[in-house]
Amino acid sequence: MTTGLTTQGYVQHHLEHLMWNLHTGGLGNGGFLTLNLDTFVLSTILGLLFLVTFGWAARRVTSGVPGKWQAFVEIILEFVDGLVKETFHGKDALLAPLSLTIFIWVFLMNFMDLLPVDLIPRLLSLVGVPYFRAVPTADPNMTFGMSIMVFFLIIFYNFRSKGVIGVGKEMLTAPFGKFLFPINIIFRCVEEFVKPLSLALRLFGNMFAGELIFILIALLPFYVQWIPGGIWSIFHILIIVLQAFIFMMLTIVYLSMAHQGH
């Protein structure tokens, strides 16, 4: 636990984002024109880490006996590609790479929750950084940003596979027939907007709760922290992997639904 802070102050300190005011060009809360700098920087670093490591494996691929890293990457690729082929029955070159990126990127961001809660903030405090949250997916801005991009892809797949006339006809007639078209439109709008909302809130809620529990465990005396911390860490590994899998799987399902007729 950081010295000089009350229990409430400690929790608030670890839940405070490092904000960049886009209006003034400096640190501080600027309302709408504010960037959560910790989320942006860390998610970018982890995204680049994924691209570099998997790209390195692709460049060094061999048809002979693969190395451990190549074998691991091939297992992940085959796993994701199999899920896409089982769920998405059309032909699309984007979906498998997109699903792989979502799964690995979300997993890496979730994995930051397993680091000691004081490690990164304390290291950065040595260079004058006052706040830093190390779990990007515990920030609703990050989860909503990803889910909104999935929402745009859903719209794109709808129009690409069915055309403007097909989408319009589907919105007016499904599921209750053309004579109840006002209700059909309302149902369709609710259905489409719930998808990104559920994607974002599910991931954010699970990761925020996990982060908060680790912070509360860190308030305990150091000689007993390892007992609840170890138990929660083991359980949280399952949550980290599961939430990355769910986000990827729901993306595949939503895009498959958009590709197919109602």
Secondary structure in CASP SS format (residue, H / E / C, confidence):
PFRMAT SS
TARGET T0000
AUTHOR 0000-0000-0000
METHOD secondary structure of the structure
MODEL  1
M C 1.00
T C 1.00
T C 1.00
G C 1.00
L C 1.00
T C 1.00
T H 1.00
Q H 1.00
G H 1.00
Y H 1.00
V H 1.00
Q H 1.00
H H 1.00
H H 1.00
L C 1.00
E C 1.00
H C 1.00
L C 1.00
M E 1.00
W E 1.00
N E 1.00
L C 1.00
H C 1.00
T C 1.00
G C 1.00
G E 1.00
L E 1.00
G C 1.00
N C 1.00
G C 1.00
G C 1.00
F C 1.00
L C 1.00
T E 1.00
L E 1.00
N E 1.00
L H 1.00
D H 1.00
T H 1.00
F H 1.00
V H 1.00
L H 1.00
S H 1.00
T H 1.00
I H 1.00
L H 1.00
G H 1.00
L H 1.00
L H 1.00
F H 1.00
L H 1.00
V H 1.00
T H 1.00
F H 1.00
G H 1.00
W H 1.00
A H 1.00
A H 1.00
R H 1.00
R C 1.00
V C 1.00
T C 1.00
S C 1.00
G C 1.00
V C 1.00
P C 1.00
G C 1.00
K H 1.00
W H 1.00
Q H 1.00
A H 1.00
F H 1.00
V H 1.00
E H 1.00
I H 1.00
I H 1.00
L H 1.00
E H 1.00
F H 1.00
V H 1.00
D H 1.00
G H 1.00
L H 1.00
V H 1.00
K H 1.00
E H 1.00
T H 1.00
F C 1.00
H C 1.00
G C 1.00
K C 1.00
D C 1.00
A C 1.00
L C 1.00
L H 1.00
A H 1.00
P H 1.00
L H 1.00
S H 1.00
L H 1.00
T H 1.00
I H 1.00
F H 1.00
I H 1.00
W H 1.00
V H 1.00
F H 1.00
L H 1.00
M H 1.00
N H 1.00
F H 1.00
M H 1.00
D H 1.00
L H 1.00
L C 1.00
P C 1.00
V C 1.00
D C 1.00
L H 1.00
I H 1.00
P H 1.00
R H 1.00
L H 1.00
L H 1.00
S H 1.00
L C 1.00
V C 1.00
G C 1.00
V C 1.00
P C 1.00
Y C 1.00
F C 1.00
R C 1.00
A C 1.00
V C 1.00
P H 1.00
T H 1.00
A H 1.00
D C 1.00
P H 1.00
N H 1.00
M H 1.00
T H 1.00
F H 1.00
G H 1.00
M H 1.00
S H 1.00
I H 1.00
M H 1.00
V H 1.00
F H 1.00
F H 1.00
L H 1.00
I H 1.00
I H 1.00
F H 1.00
Y H 1.00
N H 1.00
F H 1.00
R H 1.00
S H 1.00
K H 1.00
G H 1.00
V H 1.00
I H 1.00
G H 1.00
V H 1.00
G H 1.00
K H 1.00
E H 1.00
M H 1.00
L H 1.00
T H 1.00
A C 1.00
P C 1.00
F C 1.00
G C 1.00
K H 1.00
F H 1.00
L H 1.00
F H 1.00
P H 1.00
I H 1.00
N H 1.00
I H 1.00
I H 1.00
F H 1.00
R H 1.00
C H 1.00
V H 1.00
E H 1.00
E H 1.00
F H 1.00
V H 1.00
K H 1.00
P H 1.00
L H 1.00
S H 1.00
L H 1.00
A H 1.00
L H 1.00
R H 1.00
L H 1.00
F H 1.00
G H 1.00
N H 1.00
M H 1.00
F H 1.00
A H 1.00
G H 1.00
E H 1.00
L H 1.00
I H 1.00
F H 1.00
I H 1.00
L H 1.00
I H 1.00
A H 1.00
L C 1.00
L C 1.00
P C 1.00
F H 1.00
Y H 1.00
V H 1.00
Q H 1.00
W H 1.00
I H 1.00
P H 1.00
G H 1.00
G H 1.00
I H 1.00
W H 1.00
S H 1.00
I H 1.00
F H 1.00
H H 1.00
I H 1.00
L H 1.00
I H 1.00
I H 1.00
V H 1.00
L H 1.00
Q H 1.00
A H 1.00
F H 1.00
I H 1.00
F H 1.00
M H 1.00
M H 1.00
L H 1.00
T H 1.00
I H 1.00
V H 1.00
Y H 1.00
L H 1.00
S H 1.00
M H 1.00
A H 1.00
H H 1.00
Q C 1.00
G C 1.00
H C 1.00
END
